[in-house]
Structures are given as structure tokens and as C-alpha cells.
Amino acid sequence: MVLGAEGGLLIGDMIVQLVFFLGLLALLGKFAWGPLMKMMKDREDYVANEINTAEKSREEAHRMQREASDELKATRQDAQKIIEDARKTAGEQERDILDSARAEAERLKESARQEIEQEKEKAVQALKDQVAGMSVMIASKVIEKELSEKDQEALINQYINEAGEKR
């Protein structure tokens, strides 16, 4: 059957070409389209997997950064506490040393006072002994000699001068 013989349009040729085209389309769908779609799906899965992996890695990096930051903050706080404890301990030791030094100085002053007091008492006692001895000597001389008042004064002055030279 010829439709429009003049134009040369043949329905049989068109049907054959349509069958060949559908056959070619079926072959392309089976051998080219399926593997192409599979390759595209694999590529899509690979990209999605890489995106997920990158996102997980980014989240892990953020988590590790937060942990490191928290750990650094805790370490700084610990270091600050150690420094404050050391300062407090140093202050306490300083006070203890000063208190100990003051107590020792006070003890030494008291010991020196007591020693000075003892030496003073010894000196007073020695002076009293000398005065008593001189008084006894003077009295015995006075008794031995009955002297006039001027002679007694001269004798006392003489003994006082002799006692002064003995020192």
C-alpha cells in the first residue's frame, strides 16, 4: 500500500522502521540503559556515602575539639588551684616562721633580762658585802682608837679611798 505515491511515503517501511526502532530501544534499555542506570545509582550511593562520612568526620572533629577545649579548661582550673594552694601554703609557712622567730626573740630577750637581773643582784650583793666588810673594819678601827670626830672622818675617807683603789 502506497500512500501518496508521489511523495514516496510507504507505511510498510514506516512499520519496519518502527519495529527496528522499538527493537533498538529494547536492546539499548537492556544492555545500555540498565548498566548506565546501575552505574549512576552506584555513583549516587558513593557520593551520598562520602557526604555521610564527611559529615560524621566533621561531627567527630567538633566533638573532639569540644573535649580538648573542656580538658584544657579543666587543666587550667587545676593549675590555678595548685597555684592558689601553693600561695596559701607559702603564706601559712611564712606566718609560722615569723611566729617562731618572734617567739625565739622573745625567749632570748627574757633570758637576757633574767641574766642581767642575776648579774645585778650579784653586783649589789658584792657591794653590800664590801660595804659591810668596810663598816666592820671601820667600826673595829674606831673602837680600837678613840678618836676625835675629825680623826674619824679622815680615817673613814682613807678606808673609802683604799676600797676604791682595790676595785
Secondary structure, DSSP 4 states (H G I P E B T S, - for coil): -EE-TTTTEEHHHHHHHHHHHHHHHHHIIIIIIHHHHHHHHHHHHHHHHHHHHHHHHHHHHHHHHHHHHHHHHHHHHHHHHHHHHHHHHHHHHHHHHHHHHHHHHHHHHHHHHHHHHHHHHHHHHHHHHHHHHHHHHHHHHHHHS---HHHHHHHHHHHHHHHHHH-
